[in-house]
Amino acid sequence: MSKKMVENNKKKVLKKMTLAIKIVKSKKSGFYTFENKILTNEEVKNFFLKK
């Protein structure tokens, strides 16, 4: 691999990701379930700007 490709790969790995867990109540059974989603740092910032 060239030096440039290695640097690009490091940048992708260093991207900050956040695990968001949402608790959802089922309408049919009434039980609670968890939804997991991986968010990028930009998505987290956009979420808090909207609130």
Predicted model as a PDB file, atoms N, CA, C, CB and O in Angstrom, pLDDT in the B-factor column:
MODEL        1                                                                  
ATOM      1  N   MET A   1       0.837  -1.191   0.000  1.00 47.00           N  
ATOM      2  CA  MET A   1       0.000   0.000   0.000  1.00 47.00           C  
ATOM      3  C   MET A   1       0.875   1.245   0.000  1.00 47.00           C  
ATOM      4  CB  MET A   1      -0.948   0.004   1.214  1.00 47.00           C  
ATOM      5  O   MET A   1       1.956   1.283   0.588  1.00 47.00           O  
ATOM      6  N   SER A   2       0.374   2.235  -0.667  1.00 52.00           N  
ATOM      7  CA  SER A   2       1.118   3.487  -0.674  1.00 52.00           C  
ATOM      8  C   SER A   2       0.856   4.237   0.618  1.00 52.00           C  
ATOM      9  CB  SER A   2       0.737   4.353  -1.894  1.00 52.00           C  
ATOM     10  O   SER A   2      -0.091   3.942   1.347  1.00 52.00           O  
ATOM     11  N   LYS A   3       1.714   5.215   0.889  1.00 50.00           N  
ATOM     12  CA  LYS A   3       1.597   5.990   2.115  1.00 50.00           C  
ATOM     13  C   LYS A   3       0.280   6.768   2.148  1.00 50.00           C  
ATOM     14  CB  LYS A   3       2.783   6.949   2.253  1.00 50.00           C  
ATOM     15  O   LYS A   3      -0.326   6.919   3.209  1.00 50.00           O  
ATOM     16  N   LYS A   4      -0.162   7.258   0.993  1.00 54.00           N  
ATOM     17  CA  LYS A   4      -1.397   8.032   0.932  1.00 54.00           C  
ATOM     18  C   LYS A   4      -2.607   7.167   1.287  1.00 54.00           C  
ATOM     19  CB  LYS A   4      -1.573   8.640  -0.463  1.00 54.00           C  
ATOM     20  O   LYS A   4      -3.502   7.628   1.995  1.00 54.00           O  
ATOM     21  N   MET A   5      -2.647   5.937   0.814  1.00 53.00           N  
ATOM     22  CA  MET A   5      -3.762   5.036   1.115  1.00 53.00           C  
ATOM     23  C   MET A   5      -3.813   4.705   2.603  1.00 53.00           C  
ATOM     24  CB  MET A   5      -3.645   3.745   0.294  1.00 53.00           C  
ATOM     25  O   MET A   5      -4.899   4.611   3.176  1.00 53.00           O  
ATOM     26  N   VAL A   6      -2.670   4.529   3.226  1.00 51.00           N  
ATOM     27  CA  VAL A   6      -2.620   4.221   4.656  1.00 51.00           C  
ATOM     28  C   VAL A   6      -3.159   5.403   5.454  1.00 51.00           C  
ATOM     29  CB  VAL A   6      -1.172   3.877   5.099  1.00 51.00           C  
ATOM     30  O   VAL A   6      -3.902   5.207   6.416  1.00 51.00           O  
ATOM     31  N   GLU A   7      -2.795   6.630   5.071  1.00 52.00           N  
ATOM     32  CA  GLU A   7      -3.280   7.813   5.776  1.00 52.00           C  
ATOM     33  C   GLU A   7      -4.794   7.951   5.628  1.00 52.00           C  
ATOM     34  CB  GLU A   7      -2.579   9.075   5.252  1.00 52.00           C  
ATOM     35  O   GLU A   7      -5.477   8.313   6.587  1.00 52.00           O  
ATOM     36  N   ASN A   8      -5.327   7.666   4.437  1.00 53.00           N  
ATOM     37  CA  ASN A   8      -6.774   7.733   4.230  1.00 53.00           C  
ATOM     38  C   ASN A   8      -7.502   6.707   5.091  1.00 53.00           C  
ATOM     39  CB  ASN A   8      -7.112   7.511   2.754  1.00 53.00           C  
ATOM     40  O   ASN A   8      -8.563   7.001   5.641  1.00 53.00           O  
ATOM     41  N   ASN A   9      -6.945   5.514   5.210  1.00 51.00           N  
ATOM     42  CA  ASN A   9      -7.557   4.479   6.041  1.00 51.00           C  
ATOM     43  C   ASN A   9      -7.572   4.886   7.508  1.00 51.00           C  
ATOM     44  CB  ASN A   9      -6.815   3.156   5.874  1.00 51.00           C  
ATOM     45  O   ASN A   9      -8.545   4.611   8.209  1.00 51.00           O  
ATOM     46  N   LYS A  10      -6.517   5.533   7.984  1.00 52.00           N  
ATOM     47  CA  LYS A  10      -6.459   5.985   9.371  1.00 52.00           C  
ATOM     48  C   LYS A  10      -7.524   7.049   9.627  1.00 52.00           C  
ATOM     49  CB  LYS A  10      -5.057   6.538   9.704  1.00 52.00           C  
ATOM     50  O   LYS A  10      -8.144   7.052  10.690  1.00 52.00           O  
ATOM     51  N   LYS A  11      -7.746   7.952   8.668  1.00 53.00           N  
ATOM     52  CA  LYS A  11      -8.757   8.989   8.840  1.00 53.00           C  
ATOM     53  C   LYS A  11     -10.144   8.381   8.971  1.00 53.00           C  
ATOM     54  CB  LYS A  11      -8.720   9.968   7.671  1.00 53.00           C  
ATOM     55  O   LYS A  11     -10.946   8.857   9.775  1.00 53.00           O  
ATOM     56  N   LYS A  12     -10.448   7.346   8.205  1.00 54.00           N  
ATOM     57  CA  LYS A  12     -11.751   6.693   8.275  1.00 54.00           C  
ATOM     58  C   LYS A  12     -11.951   6.020   9.624  1.00 54.00           C  
ATOM     59  CB  LYS A  12     -11.898   5.670   7.151  1.00 54.00           C  
ATOM     60  O   LYS A  12     -13.054   6.046  10.169  1.00 54.00           O  
ATOM     61  N   VAL A  13     -10.909   5.423  10.165  1.00 53.00           N  
ATOM     62  CA  VAL A  13     -11.012   4.731  11.441  1.00 53.00           C  
ATOM     63  C   VAL A  13     -11.175   5.733  12.578  1.00 53.00           C  
ATOM     64  CB  VAL A  13      -9.778   3.849  11.676  1.00 53.00           C  
ATOM     65  O   VAL A  13     -11.861   5.440  13.557  1.00 53.00           O  
ATOM     66  N   LEU A  14     -10.563   6.901  12.469  1.00 56.00           N  
ATOM     67  CA  LEU A  14     -10.617   7.887  13.535  1.00 56.00           C  
ATOM     68  C   LEU A  14     -11.948   8.637  13.584  1.00 56.00           C  
ATOM     69  CB  LEU A  14      -9.490   8.866  13.372  1.00 56.00           C  
ATOM     70  O   LEU A  14     -12.180   9.408  14.515  1.00 56.00           O  
ATOM     71  N   LYS A  15     -12.813   8.428  12.613  1.00 65.00           N  
ATOM     72  CA  LYS A  15     -14.113   9.093  12.598  1.00 65.00           C  
ATOM     73  C   LYS A  15     -14.905   8.654  13.825  1.00 65.00           C  
ATOM     74  CB  LYS A  15     -14.895   8.772  11.285  1.00 65.00           C  
ATOM     75  O   LYS A  15     -15.062   7.459  14.077  1.00 65.00           O  
ATOM     76  N   LYS A  16     -15.402   9.623  14.584  1.00 71.00           N  
ATOM     77  CA  LYS A  16     -16.094   9.314  15.830  1.00 71.00           C  
ATOM     78  C   LYS A  16     -17.508   8.821  15.537  1.00 71.00           C  
ATOM     79  CB  LYS A  16     -16.133  10.549  16.752  1.00 71.00           C  
ATOM     80  O   LYS A  16     -18.258   9.442  14.784  1.00 71.00           O  
ATOM     81  N   MET A  17     -17.851   7.697  16.146  1.00 76.00           N  
ATOM     82  CA  MET A  17     -19.180   7.126  15.994  1.00 76.00           C  
ATOM     83  C   MET A  17     -19.826   7.018  17.372  1.00 76.00           C  
ATOM     84  CB  MET A  17     -19.117   5.736  15.294  1.00 76.00           C  
ATOM     85  O   MET A  17     -19.141   6.770  18.365  1.00 76.00           O  
ATOM     86  N   THR A  18     -21.131   7.204  17.432  1.00 80.00           N  
ATOM     87  CA  THR A  18     -21.867   7.145  18.681  1.00 80.00           C  
ATOM     88  C   THR A  18     -22.958   6.094  18.566  1.00 80.00           C  
ATOM     89  CB  THR A  18     -22.465   8.523  19.040  1.00 80.00           C  
ATOM     90  O   THR A  18     -23.666   6.028  17.562  1.00 80.00           O  
ATOM     91  N   LEU A  19     -23.088   5.271  19.601  1.00 82.00           N  
ATOM     92  CA  LEU A  19     -24.143   4.268  19.628  1.00 82.00           C  
ATOM     93  C   LEU A  19     -25.355   4.879  20.324  1.00 82.00           C  
ATOM     94  CB  LEU A  19     -23.672   2.959  20.351  1.00 82.00           C  
ATOM     95  O   LEU A  19     -25.297   5.222  21.504  1.00 82.00           O  
ATOM     96  N   ALA A  20     -26.440   5.009  19.588  1.00 86.00           N  
ATOM     97  CA  ALA A  20     -27.681   5.542  20.148  1.00 86.00           C  
ATOM     98  C   ALA A  20     -28.623   4.387  20.426  1.00 86.00           C  
ATOM     99  CB  ALA A  20     -28.339   6.575  19.187  1.00 86.00           C  
ATOM    100  O   ALA A  20     -28.846   3.536  19.565  1.00 86.00           O  
ATOM    101  N   ILE A  21     -29.173   4.357  21.625  1.00 87.00           N  
ATOM    102  CA  ILE A  21     -30.107   3.301  22.006  1.00 87.00           C  
ATOM    103  C   ILE A  21     -31.436   3.963  22.361  1.00 87.00           C  
ATOM    104  CB  ILE A  21     -29.554   2.447  23.209  1.00 87.00           C  
ATOM    105  O   ILE A  21     -31.506   4.834  23.228  1.00 87.00           O  
ATOM    106  N   LYS A  22     -32.483   3.528  21.671  1.00 87.00           N  
ATOM    107  CA  LYS A  22     -33.816   4.083  21.886  1.00 87.00           C  
ATOM    108  C   LYS A  22     -34.708   2.989  22.448  1.00 87.00           C  
ATOM    109  CB  LYS A  22     -34.409   4.665  20.565  1.00 87.00           C  
ATOM    110  O   LYS A  22     -34.702   1.863  21.950  1.00 87.00           O  
ATOM    111  N   ILE A  23     -35.479   3.313  23.489  1.00 87.00           N  
ATOM    112  CA  ILE A  23     -36.414   2.366  24.076  1.00 87.00           C  
ATOM    113  C   ILE A  23     -37.773   2.590  23.415  1.00 87.00           C  
ATOM    114  CB  ILE A  23     -36.498   2.531  25.639  1.00 87.00           C  
ATOM    115  O   ILE A  23     -38.301   3.703  23.408  1.00 87.00           O  
ATOM    116  N   VAL A  24     -38.326   1.515  22.862  1.00 88.00           N  
ATOM    117  CA  VAL A  24     -39.591   1.601  22.140  1.00 88.00           C  
ATOM    118  C   VAL A  24     -40.587   0.630  22.770  1.00 88.00           C  
ATOM    119  CB  VAL A  24     -39.395   1.290  20.624  1.00 88.00           C  
ATOM    120  O   VAL A  24     -40.263  -0.530  23.026  1.00 88.00           O  
ATOM    121  N   LYS A  25     -41.798   1.120  23.017  1.00 89.00           N  
ATOM    122  CA  LYS A  25     -42.850   0.254  23.560  1.00 89.00           C  
ATOM    123  C   LYS A  25     -43.673  -0.301  22.404  1.00 89.00           C  
ATOM    124  CB  LYS A  25     -43.761   1.032  24.568  1.00 89.00           C  
ATOM    125  O   LYS A  25     -44.160   0.447  21.556  1.00 89.00           O  
ATOM    126  N   SER A  26     -43.821  -1.628  22.384  1.00 85.00           N  
ATOM    127  CA  SER A  26     -44.592  -2.285  21.342  1.00 85.00           C  
ATOM    128  C   SER A  26     -46.081  -1.999  21.530  1.00 85.00           C  
ATOM    129  CB  SER A  26     -44.327  -3.803  21.347  1.00 85.00           C  
ATOM    130  O   SER A  26     -46.607  -2.109  22.637  1.00 85.00           O  
ATOM    131  N   LYS A  27     -46.753  -1.631  20.441  1.00 87.00           N  
ATOM    132  CA  LYS A  27     -48.184  -1.335  20.523  1.00 87.00           C  
ATOM    133  C   LYS A  27     -49.012  -2.601  20.714  1.00 87.00           C  
ATOM    134  CB  LYS A  27     -48.642  -0.602  19.269  1.00 87.00           C  
ATOM    135  O   LYS A  27     -50.042  -2.568  21.388  1.00 87.00           O  
ATOM    136  N   LYS A  28     -48.579  -3.709  20.132  1.00 86.00           N  
ATOM    137  CA  LYS A  28     -49.351  -4.956  20.203  1.00 86.00           C  
ATOM    138  C   LYS A  28     -49.205  -5.639  21.563  1.00 86.00           C  
ATOM    139  CB  LYS A  28     -48.908  -5.913  19.096  1.00 86.00           C  
ATOM    140  O   LYS A  28     -50.200  -5.961  22.212  1.00 86.00           O  
ATOM    141  N   SER A  29     -47.947  -5.859  21.994  1.00 88.00           N  
ATOM    142  CA  SER A  29     -47.733  -6.648  23.205  1.00 88.00           C  
ATOM    143  C   SER A  29     -47.558  -5.796  24.460  1.00 88.00           C  
ATOM    144  CB  SER A  29     -46.526  -7.523  23.027  1.00 88.00           C  
ATOM    145  O   SER A  29     -47.786  -6.279  25.569  1.00 88.00           O  
ATOM    146  N   GLY A  30     -47.154  -4.527  24.296  1.00 89.00           N  
ATOM    147  CA  GLY A  30     -46.933  -3.668  25.458  1.00 89.00           C  
ATOM    148  C   GLY A  30     -45.548  -3.817  26.064  1.00 89.00           C  
ATOM    149  O   GLY A  30     -45.237  -3.159  27.057  1.00 89.00           O  
ATOM    150  N   PHE A  31     -44.708  -4.673  25.482  1.00 91.00           N  
ATOM    151  CA  PHE A  31     -43.354  -4.853  25.986  1.00 91.00           C  
ATOM    152  C   PHE A  31     -42.420  -3.788  25.424  1.00 91.00           C  
ATOM    153  CB  PHE A  31     -42.836  -6.250  25.638  1.00 91.00           C  
ATOM    154  O   PHE A  31     -42.663  -3.235  24.352  1.00 91.00           O  
ATOM    155  N   TYR A  32     -41.358  -3.513  26.156  1.00 90.00           N  
ATOM    156  CA  TYR A  32     -40.361  -2.549  25.712  1.00 90.00           C  
ATOM    157  C   TYR A  32     -39.229  -3.263  24.979  1.00 90.00           C  
ATOM    158  CB  TYR A  32     -39.810  -1.749  26.905  1.00 90.00           C  
ATOM    159  O   TYR A  32     -38.798  -4.337  25.397  1.00 90.00           O  
ATOM    160  N   THR A  33     -38.751  -2.674  23.894  1.00 89.00           N  
ATOM    161  CA  THR A  33     -37.608  -3.209  23.161  1.00 89.00           C  
ATOM    162  C   THR A  33     -36.597  -2.088  22.947  1.00 89.00           C  
ATOM    163  CB  THR A  33     -38.051  -3.831  21.798  1.00 89.00           C  
ATOM    164  O   THR A  33     -36.924  -0.908  23.076  1.00 89.00           O  
ATOM    165  N   PHE A  34     -35.381  -2.468  22.622  1.00 89.00           N  
ATOM    166  CA  PHE A  34     -34.308  -1.509  22.380  1.00 89.00           C  
ATOM    167  C   PHE A  34     -33.964  -1.473  20.903  1.00 89.00           C  
ATOM    168  CB  PHE A  34     -33.064  -1.859  23.212  1.00 89.00           C  
ATOM    169  O   PHE A  34     -33.876  -2.516  20.255  1.00 89.00           O  
ATOM    170  N   GLU A  35     -33.771  -0.284  20.374  1.00 88.00           N  
ATOM    171  CA  GLU A  35     -33.305  -0.117  19.004  1.00 88.00           C  
ATOM    172  C   GLU A  35     -31.911   0.491  19.068  1.00 88.00           C  
ATOM    173  CB  GLU A  35     -34.284   0.779  18.163  1.00 88.00           C  
ATOM    174  O   GLU A  35     -31.703   1.526  19.702  1.00 88.00           O  
ATOM    175  N   ASN A  36     -30.962  -0.157  18.411  1.00 90.00           N  
ATOM    176  CA  ASN A  36     -29.585   0.341  18.367  1.00 90.00           C  
ATOM    177  C   ASN A  36     -29.306   0.961  17.014  1.00 90.00           C  
ATOM    178  CB  ASN A  36     -28.576  -0.790  18.656  1.00 90.00           C  
ATOM    179  O   ASN A  36     -29.752   0.448  15.987  1.00 90.00           O  
ATOM    180  N   LYS A  37     -28.575   2.057  17.008  1.00 87.00           N  
ATOM    181  CA  LYS A  37     -28.191   2.692  15.757  1.00 87.00           C  
ATOM    182  C   LYS A  37     -26.857   3.388  15.965  1.00 87.00           C  
ATOM    183  CB  LYS A  37     -29.279   3.695  15.273  1.00 87.00           C  
ATOM    184  O   LYS A  37     -26.647   4.055  16.978  1.00 87.00           O  
ATOM    185  N   ILE A  38     -25.960   3.232  15.006  1.00 86.00           N  
ATOM    186  CA  ILE A  38     -24.668   3.906  15.045  1.00 86.00           C  
ATOM    187  C   ILE A  38     -24.802   5.239  14.310  1.00 86.00           C  
ATOM    188  CB  ILE A  38     -23.544   3.018  14.409  1.00 86.00           C  
ATOM    189  O   ILE A  38     -25.208   5.283  13.149  1.00 86.00           O  
ATOM    190  N   LEU A  39     -24.455   6.322  15.002  1.00 84.00           N  
ATOM    191  CA  LEU A  39     -24.544   7.659  14.420  1.00 84.00           C  
ATOM    192  C   LEU A  39     -23.157   8.267  14.280  1.00 84.00           C  
ATOM    193  CB  LEU A  39     -25.441   8.568  15.277  1.00 84.00           C  
ATOM    194  O   LEU A  39     -22.277   8.033  15.109  1.00 84.00           O  
ATOM    195  N   THR A  40     -22.973   9.046  13.227  1.00 82.00           N  
ATOM    196  CA  THR A  40     -21.722   9.783  13.086  1.00 82.00           C  
ATOM    197  C   THR A  40     -21.791  11.038  13.951  1.00 82.00           C  
ATOM    198  CB  THR A  40     -21.448  10.148  11.592  1.00 82.00           C  
ATOM    199  O   THR A  40     -22.866  11.417  14.416  1.00 82.00           O  
ATOM    200  N   ASN A  41     -20.670  11.665  14.161  1.00 82.00           N  
ATOM    201  CA  ASN A  41     -20.595  12.869  14.974  1.00 82.00           C  
ATOM    202  C   ASN A  41     -21.466  13.978  14.373  1.00 82.00           C  
ATOM    203  CB  ASN A  41     -19.135  13.340  15.100  1.00 82.00           C  
ATOM    204  O   ASN A  41     -22.091  14.743  15.108  1.00 82.00           O  
ATOM    205  N   GLU A  42     -21.508  14.064  13.050  1.00 84.00           N  
ATOM    206  CA  GLU A  42     -22.312  15.094  12.383  1.00 84.00           C  
ATOM    207  C   GLU A  42     -23.804  14.869  12.630  1.00 84.00           C  
ATOM    208  CB  GLU A  42     -22.023  15.105  10.868  1.00 84.00           C  
ATOM    209  O   GLU A  42     -24.541  15.830  12.849  1.00 84.00           O  
ATOM    210  N   GLU A  43     -24.257  13.623  12.599  1.00 83.00           N  
ATOM    211  CA  GLU A  43     -25.668  13.320  12.854  1.00 83.00           C  
ATOM    212  C   GLU A  43     -26.059  13.690  14.278  1.00 83.00           C  
ATOM    213  CB  GLU A  43     -25.951  11.836  12.602  1.00 83.00           C  
ATOM    214  O   GLU A  43     -27.172  14.160  14.516  1.00 83.00           O  
ATOM    215  N   VAL A  44     -25.148  13.478  15.227  1.00 82.00           N  
ATOM    216  CA  VAL A  44     -25.415  13.834  16.624  1.00 82.00           C  
ATOM    217  C   VAL A  44     -25.539  15.351  16.756  1.00 82.00           C  
ATOM    218  CB  VAL A  44     -24.292  13.296  17.557  1.00 82.00           C  
ATOM    219  O   VAL A  44     -26.440  15.842  17.436  1.00 82.00           O  
ATOM    220  N   LYS A  45     -24.647  16.091  16.115  1.00 84.00           N  
ATOM    221  CA  LYS A  45     -24.714  17.551  16.168  1.00 84.00           C  
ATOM    222  C   LYS A  45     -26.011  18.064  15.551  1.00 84.00           C  
ATOM    223  CB  LYS A  45     -23.509  18.167  15.449  1.00 84.00           C  
ATOM    224  O   LYS A  45     -26.643  18.962  16.107  1.00 84.00           O  
ATOM    225  N   ASN A  46     -26.415  17.508  14.415  1.00 85.00           N  
ATOM    226  CA  ASN A  46     -27.648  17.922  13.754  1.00 85.00           C  
ATOM    227  C   ASN A  46     -28.863  17.638  14.635  1.00 85.00           C  
ATOM    228  CB  ASN A  46     -27.795  17.210  12.404  1.00 85.00           C  
ATOM    229  O   ASN A  46     -29.805  18.429  14.665  1.00 85.00           O  
ATOM    230  N   PHE A  47     -28.847  16.524  15.345  1.00 82.00           N  
ATOM    231  CA  PHE A  47     -29.968  16.172  16.222  1.00 82.00           C  
ATOM    232  C   PHE A  47     -30.140  17.226  17.320  1.00 82.00           C  
ATOM    233  CB  PHE A  47     -29.748  14.773  16.851  1.00 82.00           C  
ATOM    234  O   PHE A  47     -31.257  17.657  17.605  1.00 82.00           O  
ATOM    235  N   PHE A  48     -29.026  17.638  17.933  1.00 83.00           N  
ATOM    236  CA  PHE A  48     -29.133  18.598  19.029  1.00 83.00           C  
ATOM    237  C   PHE A  48     -29.397  20.017  18.535  1.00 83.00           C  
ATOM    238  CB  PHE A  48     -27.869  18.576  19.860  1.00 83.00           C  
ATOM    239  O   PHE A  48     -29.935  20.837  19.280  1.00 83.00           O  
ATOM    240  N   LEU A  49     -29.030  20.318  17.304  1.00 86.00           N  
ATOM    241  CA  LEU A  49     -29.361  21.633  16.746  1.00 86.00           C  
ATOM    242  C   LEU A  49     -30.855  21.746  16.501  1.00 86.00           C  
ATOM    243  CB  LEU A  49     -28.591  21.881  15.438  1.00 86.00           C  
ATOM    244  O   LEU A  49     -31.420  22.828  16.655  1.00 86.00           O  
ATOM    245  N   LYS A  50     -31.511  20.649  16.121  1.00 69.00           N  
ATOM    246  CA  LYS A  50     -32.943  20.660  15.839  1.00 69.00           C  
ATOM    247  C   LYS A  50     -33.762  20.820  17.114  1.00 69.00           C  
ATOM    248  CB  LYS A  50     -33.347  19.380  15.117  1.00 69.00           C  
ATOM    249  O   LYS A  50     -34.851  21.393  17.071  1.00 69.00           O  
ATOM    250  N   LYS A  51     -33.268  20.328  18.246  1.00 59.00           N  
ATOM    251  CA  LYS A  51     -34.038  20.348  19.503  1.00 59.00           C  
ATOM    252  C   LYS A  51     -34.169  21.717  20.093  1.00 59.00           C  
ATOM    253  CB  LYS A  51     -33.409  19.450  20.511  1.00 59.00           C  
ATOM    254  O   LYS A  51     -34.789  21.879  21.145  1.00 59.00           O  
TER     255      LYS A  51                                                      
ENDMDL                                                                          
END                                                                             
